[in-house]
């Protein structure tokens, strides 16, 4: 019979996602919020390979149909619809089909700067009409990959799950008459309250918007670069932390527009001062329960999940209280061992741009260049920053947090399964320790070298299943090749009149 699709005995991944238990109730709750808050327009967004927020905007009248059927967008949107230096579209050509993005209703939240508009995160799938794997998960969807990788990790380790927080440093830059950056809004004086005060209107606006979208803001300070701030929010399950970091970036971009400033997340805009890092504080937990932050639940500007945090449970990184040692418990040590084992490949994800390596080369500014660990030792790639957690330092503000969390989970998994021992913590300044004869592996010192280390590491590559690894490395190798194929001011200054 023509004109009909063949019958299937099983549901596609897309159909299972739409029909998951409890989702219909979430869809109805969103309609209630749309009506109560008088939402007129919704941004349906997902995350590209570089961490950029992409998607579509749709009038709120169509919520139910989009919730069921999703919307379509070219596969290449997962690679920013970007062409490489040979003029080929990265990842997917113009002949490729269109993905289907299905909203996750629990992430629905009103935008505080424009109350008529809301946003919702989406999960991406292959098109329903694809001849092969119709409606399957789209493996170039980094957010969907993280959800699945974390679920697999929990399944294989009896419910053990990653909770982490991020420290997103960024710089508030002035705009020149040409609209380009014209230095920092403040002076590079670290922890200087007067410089913090100069940015107070910006800080308070960011905090206001962040709290309205469910970020539990906890502390902040002025860092030691021009206009550089770090504003932190409470840690949580991996996917929620990644969503909140992405939301934080969107908030900063909006606040920059309102104040005529540039919200700069570039890793190293200025040499000679600190870069924009994004340290990740990591721990593995059993149990716990969701608790709503202290809000008026009847007036939440979005669904409850935006405002809930997992609390309680057993933190497996805590030291054994029966021992006098302060080292993390066995699971924590294995996790550190896994990260040390794979730190070279992880650097391609955590330091993902050509500019990222300016941070590592600008010595003397506490950049994490060596694959070692210690207590409160900022010369190491990892430090135990407090009992029950360690700080992963080889990551900067340009990171795609979904790829980073997935890579860390794979490193943890390998460390636990292989019982990897990270060795004793380093208490000395690593630079001095090496002068005394210590042998320490160095991190890759360029994007090209990091991509080579990634290509040799099957464990970390598995954090980018299916098309993800192909798309990521295509995009990043093209970035590296473009850099190598470019003449810069440095070239001209050093070589224009070097002979005769």
N, C-alpha and C positions, 0 to 999 in steps of 0.2 A: 504494500500500500504506500503510495507516495504522499509527501507533504506532512508526514508525522515522524516524530523521533522514536527510536526504539525504546521499548520498555526496559526499565532497570530494576533489579531486585534490591539494590542498596541505595541509600541516600548519598548524594555528593557531599563533600565537605561544606560547601556553601549551604546546602539544605539543612545539614545537621546544625550548623551555626545558627541559622535563623530559627530552627525549631527547638533549640536547647531549652531545658526546663527553666521556667521563670522569666524568660525573655518577654513574652507577651505582656506580663504585668509591668515590666519596665517600660515597654512601649506606651502603655496606657498612662503610666506616671509621667512620662515626658509630655504627652498631650495635655495633662493637667497643668504642668509647669508652663507650657506654651500659652495656655489660656490665662492662667493666673498672672503671669509676668508680661503678658501682651507681646510675646515674641513674634516678630514679623519675618525674620530671616535666619537661616542656619548655615554655618560653615561646617561642611562635612570634610574632615581632614585626616590625612595619613602622613607617613614620614618617608622621605626619600632616602637614598643611600648615603647622602651627606648629612642627614639630620634636618633637612629643610622641611617645613610644613607645606604640604601641597593638598589639593583637593578641589571641591566645588562649593559654590553657594547656591542655596535653593530656598524659595519662599516657604515659610513654616506650614502653609496650608497642605503641603505635600508630604508631611512627616510620615504618615502611616504607609504610604506607598514606597517611599524611600527606605523605611525601616524593613519592609518585606522584600523589596526587589533590589534595593541598592541603586547606585548610579554607575555609569560607565565612564572610563577615562583610559587613554592609551597606556599600554604597559610601560612605555618609556617615561611616564611621569615618575616612576620609582627611581629613575636616574636623572631627574630634573629636565627631562626632554632635551638633553644636552648632546651636542655633536663633538666628536673627538677632532684632533688636529688634521685628520684625513677626511673630515666632513662626513663621517658615518655616525648615525645616531647610536649612542652608547646603550648596550643591552638589547634593544629591540628596534627593528627598522620600521618604516612606514607601512610595511605589509603585515605587521603583527596585529593580532586581535586587540580587543580592549578588555581591561580588567573590570571586575565588578567589586565595588567597595560597599560593604555592608556596615551601617553604623552600629556602634556598641552603645546602647541607650544609657547605660549606667554612667557614661562619661559626659552626658549632656550638662552644659553649664552656661549661664548667661554671661555675656561680656560686661564687666562693670563700667567700662567707658562708653558703651553704646548699648543701653538696656533693651533695645529692640532686636538685638542680634544675640544668638547663642552659638556655641560650638559643640561638636561631638566628634570623638575619634572613631575611626573606621578600621575594619579588618578587610584585607583584599584577597580576592579569589580569581582564578582563571575564568574566562568567559564561559557561559552556559553552553554556547554553541561550538566550543573548541572540538575538533575531531579526536584529539587525545586529551585525556584527563579533564573533561568538562567540569567546571565547578569545583576543581581541586584548589587547595590553598595555593596562593601565589607566593612562591618562595623568595621573590625579591621584595616582599613586604617585611621589613625588618621588625616592625612592631608585632606582627603576627608570629614571626619566627620566635621572638623572645618569649611570648606567651607559651608556645608549644615546647620550647626548649626547657623552660622553667617547670612546666607540668611534667615533662619526662624526668627531669632531675628529681622532683618530689616523689614521683612514682618509684624510682630506682633507689631512693634513699629514705624510704619510710616517712615521707612527709617533710623531710628537711627542706628548708626554703631559704632563699636569699633575701635579706633585708639590707638596704643600703641607703646612704645619704650622699649627696654631692655638695661640693663647695664651689659654686660657679663664680669665679672671678671674671670681671669684665671692666671696661673702661668707658667713662662718659667723656666724649670728645666734643670740642667746639666745632662748629661749621664755619668755614671761611666764606668769603663772598661768592666763590665758585661752587659752594655746596660740599666741598671736599674737607676732610679732617684738617683742623688747624690747632693741634695740640690738645692737651687734656684740660678739662674744666677746672681741675685743681692741681696743686703741686704734689710731687711724688714723696710725700712725707708719711711714712707708715704709722698707723694707729693714731694719727694726729686728729684729735677731736675737732679742732678748728677747721680742718679740711673736710672732715665728715659733716660739720655744720654747714659749710658752704654748699654742700650737696643735699642738705636736709630736705628742701622741697621735693627734689627728685626721689630721695629715699622714701619719704612718707607716701608719695604717690604710688611707688612700686609696691610698698607694703600694703597699702589700702587695696589695690587691685588684686594682689596675691592672696590676701586673706579672703576676699570676696569670691575667689575661685578655688578655695579649699587648701591653700598652702599655709601650713602652720609655721609662720616665720619665727625664728628663734634668736638669731643674733647676727650682727654685721660689724664691719669695720672698714676704715680706709686703708688700703694696701699701699705698697711702696712703688707705685708707678703713676704717671699723670692721670688723674681722674679715675683711679682704680678703686672699685668697691667689691666687697664680697658680702652678699646677703644670703644667709643660710635658712633652710626650712627643714622641718622634722623628717627623719628617715622613715622608710616604710618598705613594703614589698617592692620587688624590683620593677615591675611594670608600672606601678603607680608613681614611683620615684622618677622613672624616665618620662612619663606623661607630665609630671609636675615640672621637671626641668625644661621640657619643651614649652609648657605653658609660661614658665618664668621668662623664657627668651622672648616669647610673643609679647608679654607684658612690658618688658624693657624696651622693645622696639616701639610700642605704642607711647610709652612715657617719653621716649626720645623725641617722637614727633610732636608731642604736646609742649616740650620745653625747647624745641629747636636744637637738640643735641643729637649726636650719633651714639647709639648704644653699641659699642664695639666688642664683639666676642672673638676677634682675631687673636691668635695666640701671642704674637710678638710684634706689635705695631712699632715699638721703640727698642733699640738696643741700649744696653747699659743700665736698664732698670728691669724689674721683675716682669715676667710674662703673665698671661692670663691662664692659670691652671684651672683644673676642675677635679681636684682630688676626690676619690671615691672612698667612703668609709664603709667597710664590709663586715658582715657577720652572717652566720648560718643558724637558723632557729628551728625548733620543733614547737608546734602548737601555737597558742595565742588566739585572740579573738578580735573581731572588728569593733572599734569603738568610735562613735561620732564625736568629733571635736566639739567643744562647748559653743554650739550655735543654737539659735532659735529654729528648731526643726520645721516649724510651720512656715517660715519665711526664707528657707534656703533657696538661693538663686540657681539651683540645679539639683540633680539627684544626689541622694545621701552619700553614694560611693565617693564622690568628689571630696567629701569632708570627713571621711572615716580613715582611721589608721589602725594597723594591726598592733595590738599591745599584748604584753605578757608572753608566756611560753618559756622555753628553755633555750638559752643562748649557748650553743656548743663551743663558742670561742672563749668562754670564761675559763680562767685558771681553775685547776682542781683544788677545791678548798682544803682537802686532806693533805696536800703537799705544800711545802714552803716555797716552791718555785712560783714565779709570776708569769711563766710562759703560758700561752694559750693552751686549752685542752687538746687532746689528740686530734679531733676533727679540725680544729683551727690550724694546728701545725701541718697536717696533711694538706689543707687548703693553701697555706703559705707555700709549701713545697711544690704544689701544682702550679702556682703563679710564677715562682722562681724558675721552674722548669720551662715555662712557655712565655717568659717575659719578652723575649725578642719578637715573637710573632704577635703578641698582644700589643706591642708598641705600634704596629701598623694601624691598629684600630684606635688606640688612645692618643696617638700623635699622628693624625691622619692627613696632614697637609704638608706641603713643602715648607711653609712658614713655621710649622711646629718645631722644626729642628734648629731654628734660630734660638729657641728656648734652651735646647740642650747644649748648644755651642757657646752660649753666653755664660762662661764659667764664673763661679763665685756667687751665684744668685740662687743657690739651693735647688737647682734643677736636678731631677733624679736620673743620673747617668749610669748607675751600676746596679746589677741584679743581685741585691743582697737585702737582708732585713735586719731590723733592730728595734729597740725601744726608744721612742722619741729621738730617733737618729735620722735627721733630714738629708743626710748624704746617701741614704739607701733608697732603692726603688719602692720598698715597703717599710712602713714603720707601725709598730703597735702603738697607736695614739692614745689608747685608754684600755683598761681591762674589758675584754669582750668584743673588741673590734680592731681591725687594722686598716691603715690608710694606704690605698693604692695611689702612687704619686705619678706614674708615667702616663698621665692623661691630661689633656688641656681643654680649653674652653670651646674648641671647635669639634669636640667629640660627638659622634652619633651615639647617644647613651644606650640605645637599644642594642646596637652591635656590641658595645663595650660590655654590657651586662651579660649578654649571651656568651661572649668569649670568656669572661670571668667564670661563669657557671661551668663551662667545659673544662677550664683549667682546674677548678675545684673538684669536679667529678674525677678527673684523671688523678689528681693528688690523693683523693680518698681511696679510689679503687686500687691504686698502686702503692698505697701507704708510703708516699714520698716524704722524706725527712729533709726539712730545709736547713739542717745544721744549727749550730748555736747562733744566737743573735749577736750582731756586731755592735759593740759598745764604743768603738773608737771612731773618730772621723775617718771615713773610708779613704780619703786622699792620703792621710798620714799612715793608715794601715797598709796601703799599697806600697808606699815608700819603704815600709818595714818588711816588705816581701809578700804580702797577701796577694793571692791570685783571685781576681774577681772578673766575671764576665761583664762586658760593657753592652749597653743597649745599642741598637742600630743608631747611627748618627746621621742618617738621611732617609727620606721617604723611599728612595729606590732600594736601599739596603733593607729597610723594614719589610718591604713587599717581598723581597727574596726570602727573608726569614719566615714570613707568613706562608709562602709557597711550599716551604719544607716542613711545615708543621700540620700534620693531618688532624690533630686534636682541635686546634683553634680554627682550622678550615671548616670543621664540622659545625661550628657556630654559624656558618653561612651556607646553609643547605641549598641544594638545587641551583637555581639561577643566581642566588645572592652572591656567591663567591665570584662568579663570572662577571657580574655587573660591577661589584665593588672593585675588583682588581683592574678591570677595563677602565673604569673611571679614574682610578688613582694612578695607574701606569701612564695614562694619557696626561694627567696633571704633571707627573714627574718628567715626562718627555717634553711637554710644552715648556717647562722651566729650563731644561737643558738646551732647548732649541731657541732660547730667547736671549738677545743681547740687552743687558741692563745698564744702568748708570755706572755700576761698579766696573763693568767691562771698559766702558769709555774712559772713566777716571784713571784706570790702571794701565791701559794699553794704547790710548789714542796717539800718544807721542813718545812711546817707549823706545823707538828707534828713529834715526840711527844713534 
